[in-house]
Amino acid sequence: MPAGGSYIDKPKDNKLYYSISEVAEMFKVNQSLLRLWDGQFEMIQPKLNKKGNRMFTPQDIEVYKIIFKLKEQGLTIQGIKKYLEEYGKRILKEIKTGETQYSKLETKLRKIKQELIALSEKL
């Protein structure tokens, strides 16, 4: 898990933008860590509001989740950068479409479950 605690699955509400304090609270980390990482990882592109405050999209939050998971697995910042350079386009596509390898697997497993239930009802 990340240094400050466990990462979140999804934001609790469906906002278009989240403040840096909201994102820091979601991940239980300091805002300074988020500022550091948004400068180091090109995939994180917070918008700035009129006051100059960082505003993060749900897509940014998904990228942070990936970074936290990779960090948890022992990758260094350089290792994470290399991973994101290699797989970043695919990751962003999956985030935008919501069609990750896990969602595909979940869909297949649900179909198998339905088939097994139908077979057991025939017995």
GIFENUR-V546449 format. One record per pair of residues at least 12 apart in sequence whose C-alpha atoms are under 6 Angstrom apart, sorted by the first residue. I is the first residue (numbers start at 1). J is the second residue. Records with the same first field share a line. If there is no record, write none. Layout:
I->J  J
//
This chain:
1->72
2->68
4->28  29
5->28
7->27
16->57
17->55  56  57
18->55  56
19->55
44->60
//
